[in-house]
Amino acid sequence: MRIFVTGATGFVGSAVVQDLLAHGHQVLGLSRSDIGEAQLEAAGAQAQRGDLDDLEGLARGAAACDGVIHTAFNHDFSKFAQNAQQDRRAIEVLGGALEGTTKPILVTSGTAMLAPGRLATEEDRPGQASPRLSELGADDLVARGVRASVVRLAPTTHGAGDHGFVPMLIGLAREKGVAAYIGEGDNKWSAVHRMDAARLYRLAIERGAGGERYHAVAEQAVPFKVIAAAIGKGLGVPVESRSPEHFGWFAMFASMDAATSAAWTRETLGWAPVGPSLMEDLETAGYFDS
C-alpha cells in the first residue's frame, strides 16, 4: 500500500513511517519544512510539503494514496480548542478525498479521560469533557461510507525523543525541586512505547474494516506515584504528595485516573507489544539528560 502520513516527522508519526517502510509499504509523508523533507527522503519515503491548514494539499495527498494515517496535531495547550477544530477540519478533508472508495483512514485520539475511575475499553466513547474532536470527525466519515477508524494513544507514549506528558512532569520537578503526586498518587496512567504504537497503526491500516477504536496501550495501569518516584530518582529530588495547585494547568492530567485495556485490540489485530516499559525507558532513554 501507499500510505499518506500526516505528522510524518513527529515523535509518533516518524515511528509509523519507519514501521510502514520496514514492512513493504510506500509512504508519502506530510512535512512543514526542508529539514522534514530531507528526513523523510533519507528514510526512504516521499515528502509532500504542507501543513494542516493546507486543505487542498491534504486532499491531494490522500487522493494519491491507498490509505491515510493521520497523526499530526498541534499540541499548543494555550489554544487547544482551536487546534481541535483544526484537527477536525483536516480529518473531514482527508476522509472526504477517500469518499466513494474502500480506502482506509486512521485518525488519532487518546485514552485520557475516556472512562475516569474505571478500566476503559475500546467500546467506550469520549464524553463532553474530552477536548479532542477527532473521534467525532471519524464518526462523521463512517456515516458517509468512509472506512475510518481511530487509534487511541496512551497518555504516555514514550521512548527516546519524547516531548509529551512525562517530560513536562520532569521539567516541573526540576523547577520545583520535588517530584510530586496528588493525594496518595494511586491514580493510574496507561503507557506504550512509540514503536509498539507504530506497529499498531500499521496493523490497523492493513486489517481494519472501518469504525473501530484501537487502543495503543501496553501497560494498562501505571500508578502516578510510581512515575513520580522514577522522576525523583532520575533527578535526585524528593518525592512528595502536593496539592493540585502545585501542578498549575497540568493538575487535570496529574490527577486523571486513566487505566485502559487493550484486550480487544490485541485479540483483533494480533498486536503484541514488545518495547521497553515506561520504567525501563525512564532509566535508559535519556529522559534526564538535559
Buried (B, 14 or more C-beta within 10 A) or exposed (E): BEBBBBBBBBBBBBBBBBBBBEEEBBBBBBBBEEEBBEBBEEBEBBBBEBBBEBBEBBBBBBBEBBBBBBBBBBEEEEEBEEBBEBBBBBBBBBBBBBEEEEBBBBBBBBBBBBBBEEBBBBEBEBEEEBBBBBBBBBBBBBEBEBBBBBBBBBBBBBBEEBEBBBBBBBEBBBEBEBBBBBEEBEBBBBBBBBBBBBBBBBBBBBEBEBBBBBBBBBBBBBBBBBBBBBBBBBBEBEBBBBEBEBBEEBBEBBBBBBBBBBEBBBEBBEBEBEBBBBBEBBBEBEBBEE
